[in-house]
Amino acid sequence: MSKTLAQRRNENARKAGVLLVGGVIGALTGVGAAYLLWQAKERRSRGLEADEPVITSGGAVKLGVMLFGLLRQINELARGK
């Protein structure tokens, strides 16, 4: 049975809302991560921490694996597993 126009509009509105909220959450998370990196850079420049890179190549790989794991968990949550 085909959906009515009102049902399709409602679904599209919900989809747009979910995408908007997800985008805002992602943007805020990115801004928060950039702020933390900047704070670490400032602490290093004042000599409060060792003069090491904020993110090493190994750390970047770990972060990437963690992000893929997070996305997989979100997908499984959405599927009801």
N, CA, C and O of each residue as an XYZ file, in Angstrom:
324
protein
N       0.844     -1.167      0.000
C       0.000      0.000      0.000
C       0.899      1.242      0.000
O       1.861      1.307      0.765
N       0.596      2.212     -0.840
C       1.437      3.402     -0.906
C       1.091      4.364      0.229
O      -0.028      4.393      0.739
N       2.076      5.127      0.590
C       1.900      6.085      1.675
C       1.231      7.339      1.130
O       1.396      7.704     -0.033
N       0.486      7.973      1.988
C      -0.147      9.217      1.589
C       0.892     10.319      1.557
O       1.988     10.182      2.102
N       0.533     11.398      0.920
C       1.436     12.540      0.807
C       1.773     13.094      2.189
O       2.917     13.476      2.437
N       0.810     13.141      3.077
C       1.042     13.655      4.431
C       2.030     12.767      5.189
O       2.875     13.276      5.925
N       1.934     11.443      5.017
C       2.858     10.533      5.691
C       4.278     10.709      5.161
O       5.238     10.692      5.931
N       4.408     10.876      3.851
C       5.738     11.078      3.266
C       6.347     12.394      3.719
O       7.545     12.466      3.991
N       5.526     13.434      3.801
C       6.031     14.729      4.277
C       6.469     14.636      5.723
O       7.494     15.202      6.102
N       5.687     13.916      6.547
C       6.040     13.738      7.946
C       7.367     12.986      8.078
O       8.212     13.358      8.893
N       7.551     11.931      7.279
C       8.803     11.174      7.304
C       9.976     12.038      6.864
O      11.052     11.976      7.458
N       9.771     12.846      5.822
C      10.837     13.727      5.346
C      11.189     14.779      6.389
O      12.360     15.115      6.558
N      10.186     15.300      7.088
C      10.441     16.285      8.136
C      11.218     15.653      9.291
O      12.139     16.264      9.833
N      10.845     14.433      9.662
C      11.572     13.741     10.740
C      13.006     13.451     10.320
O      13.934     13.609     11.113
N      13.187     13.025      9.068
C      14.529     12.742      8.558
C      15.380     14.008      8.599
O      16.531     13.972      9.033
N      14.815     15.121      8.151
C      15.546     16.387      8.168
C      15.895     16.790      9.603
O      16.988     17.294      9.862
N      14.975     16.570     10.519
C      15.239     16.898     11.915
C      16.352     16.054     12.504
O      17.218     16.564     13.215
N      16.331     14.759     12.207
C      17.378     13.861     12.709
C      18.727     14.251     12.126
O      19.724     14.290     12.847
N      18.771     14.540     10.826
C      20.022     14.951     10.204
C      20.530     16.269     10.772
O      21.732     16.437     10.974
N      19.627     17.197     11.029
C      20.018     18.486     11.595
C      20.593     18.317     13.002
O      21.643     18.874     13.322
N      19.902     17.549     13.835
C      20.384     17.325     15.199
C      21.725     16.586     15.173
O      22.638     16.939     15.919
N      21.849     15.579     14.331
C      23.113     14.857     14.212
C      24.243     15.751     13.735
O      25.369     15.646     14.220
N      23.949     16.627     12.791
C      24.956     17.565     12.299
C      25.403     18.541     13.362
O      26.592     18.841     13.474
N      24.455     19.043     14.150
C      24.795     19.972     15.225
C      25.649     19.267     16.284
O      26.641     19.822     16.758
N      25.257     18.047     16.651
C      26.034     17.291     17.639
C      27.449     17.029     17.115
O      28.425     17.172     17.851
N      27.552     16.648     15.846
C      28.870     16.414     15.253
C      29.717     17.675     15.220
O      30.914     17.634     15.506
N      29.097     18.795     14.871
C      29.830     20.059     14.820
C      30.306     20.467     16.211
O      31.450     20.890     16.375
N      29.443     20.345     17.204
C      29.840     20.696     18.572
C      30.951     19.785     19.082
O      31.855     20.235     19.787
N      30.883     18.513     18.728
C      31.936     17.579     19.120
C      33.256     17.965     18.460
O      34.305     17.940     19.104
N      33.209     18.318     17.190
C      34.418     18.751     16.485
C      35.012     20.017     17.065
O      36.229     20.122     17.213
N      34.164     20.979     17.397
C      34.643     22.221     18.006
C      35.260     21.932     19.379
O      36.284     22.510     19.742
N      34.631     21.038     20.131
C      35.181     20.669     21.439
C      36.538     20.006     21.314
O      37.444     20.297     22.096
N      36.693     19.118     20.339
C      37.982     18.455     20.125
C      39.047     19.466     19.700
O      40.183     19.402     20.170
N      38.689     20.394     18.820
C      39.643     21.420     18.391
C      40.052     22.298     19.565
O      41.218     22.676     19.678
N      39.110     22.626     20.437
C      39.422     23.431     21.615
C      40.410     22.699     22.525
O      41.363     23.299     23.021
N      40.181     21.410     22.741
C      41.091     20.640     23.592
C      42.491     20.571     22.984
O      43.486     20.684     23.701
N      42.571     20.386     21.663
C      43.874     20.378     21.004
C      44.570     21.722     21.134
O      45.780     21.778     21.358
N      43.821     22.798     20.997
C      44.400     24.131     21.107
C      44.901     24.382     22.533
O      45.971     24.960     22.726
N      44.134     23.951     23.517
C      44.561     24.106     24.912
C      45.858     23.338     25.160
O      46.752     23.841     25.841
N      45.970     22.129     24.618
C      47.191     21.339     24.787
C      48.376     22.034     24.120
O      49.485     22.022     24.653
N      48.144     22.638     22.958
C      49.203     23.383     22.269
C      49.662     24.564     23.113
O      50.861     24.821     23.224
N      48.721     25.279     23.706
C      49.088     26.422     24.538
C      49.866     25.985     25.772
O      50.823     26.649     26.169
N      49.464     24.874     26.383
C      50.198     24.386     27.555
C      51.625     23.997     27.166
O      52.567     24.254     27.915
N      51.783     23.378     25.997
C      53.118     23.015     25.536
C      53.963     24.244     25.276
O      55.147     24.267     25.613
N      53.365     25.272     24.678
C      54.130     26.476     24.341
C      54.550     27.244     25.595
O      55.526     27.993     25.557
N      53.828     27.070     26.704
C      54.207     27.709     27.971
C      55.152     26.836     28.790
O      55.575     27.215     29.882
N      55.477     25.662     28.250
C      56.412     24.787     28.940
C      55.797     23.979     30.057
O      56.522     23.435     30.889
N      54.478     23.884     30.102
C      53.810     23.140     31.156
C      53.755     21.654     30.858
O      53.497     20.851     31.754
N      53.992     21.281     29.618
C      53.989     19.870     29.235
C      55.210     19.593     28.386
O      55.860     20.512     27.888
N      55.515     18.318     28.227
C      56.633     17.928     27.373
C      56.379     18.392     25.947
O      55.230     18.513     25.523
N      57.442     18.650     25.216
C      57.322     19.152     23.848
C      57.141     17.997     22.874
O      58.026     17.713     22.067
N      55.991     17.329     22.951
C      55.660     16.208     22.081
C      54.469     16.594     21.214
O      53.701     17.485     21.577
N      54.310     15.934     20.076
C      53.124     16.238     19.252
C      51.837     15.913     20.010
O      51.787     14.973     20.802
N      50.814     16.700     19.753
C      49.530     16.470     20.411
C      48.955     15.126     19.979
O      48.497     14.343     20.811
N      48.981     14.866     18.688
C      48.471     13.602     18.170
C      49.586     12.943     17.368
O      50.069     13.503     16.384
N      49.982     11.772     17.788
C      50.975     11.010     17.041
C      50.269     10.191     15.968
O      49.041     10.115     15.950
N      51.035      9.585     15.081
C      50.412      8.774     14.037
C      49.698      7.570     14.648
O      48.624      7.183     14.186
N      50.290      6.978     15.681
C      49.629      5.858     16.363
C      48.340      6.300     17.036
O      47.344      5.577     17.013
N      48.357      7.489     17.636
C      47.157      8.026     18.267
C      46.057      8.306     17.255
O      44.876      8.100     17.531
N      46.461      8.781     16.071
C      45.473      9.052     15.017
C      44.830      7.754     14.539
O      43.627      7.717     14.282
N      45.625      6.689     14.418
C      45.074      5.402     13.999
C      44.098      4.892     15.058
O      43.010      4.422     14.726
N      44.484      4.984     16.327
C      43.593      4.549     17.414
C      42.289      5.341     17.396
O      41.210      4.775     17.573
N      42.393      6.643     17.184
C      41.202      7.478     17.133
C      40.298      7.086     15.973
O      39.078      7.027     16.125
N      40.891      6.818     14.819
C      40.104      6.399     13.663
C      39.379      5.083     13.901
O      38.213      4.938     13.536
N      40.066      4.125     14.513
C      39.446      2.835     14.813
C      38.304      3.022     15.815
O      37.247      2.404     15.688
N      38.531      3.882     16.814
C      37.473      4.138     17.798
C      36.257      4.788     17.147
O      35.122      4.451     17.485
N      36.481      5.720     16.214
C      35.360      6.385     15.543
C      34.568      5.405     14.676
O      33.338      5.446     14.656
N      35.274      4.522     13.961
C      34.563      3.509     13.181
C      33.771      2.581     14.087
O      32.657      2.181     13.746
N      34.336      2.234     15.243
C      33.613      1.405     16.199
C      32.363      2.106     16.711
O      31.311      1.486     16.871
N      32.489      3.414     16.967
C      31.333      4.187     17.419
C      30.235      4.197     16.354
O      29.059      4.003     16.664
N      30.624      4.423     15.108
C      29.632      4.427     14.030
C      28.974      3.057     13.876
O      27.774      2.970     13.613
N      29.747      1.997     14.037
C      29.176      0.650     13.964
C      28.174      0.426     15.094
O      27.114     -0.162     14.876
N      28.505      0.892     16.299
C      27.592      0.744     17.433
C      26.303      1.535     17.208
O      25.215      1.064     17.542
N      26.426      2.730     16.644
C      25.230      3.536     16.348
C      24.367      2.811     15.329
O      23.144      2.782     15.464
N      24.988      2.225     14.314
C      24.253      1.489     13.299
C      23.539      0.285     13.913
O      22.375      0.034     13.600
N      24.218     -0.458     14.777
C      23.592     -1.603     15.419
C      22.449     -1.177     16.347
O      21.434     -1.865     16.449
N      22.624     -0.050     17.013
C      21.560      0.470     17.872
C      20.327      0.815     17.038
O      19.195      0.537     17.434
N      20.568      1.425     15.879
C      19.457      1.809     15.009
C      18.733      0.573     14.445
O      17.525      0.611     14.211
N      19.470     -0.501     14.234
C      18.858     -1.726     13.721
C      18.175     -2.539     14.800
O      17.466     -3.499     14.498
N      18.376     -2.171     16.043
C      17.718     -2.861     17.144
C      18.429     -4.100     17.612
O      17.800     -4.992     18.183
N      19.722     -4.183     17.387
C      20.482     -5.378     17.810
C      20.989     -5.221     19.214
O      21.647     -6.121     19.737
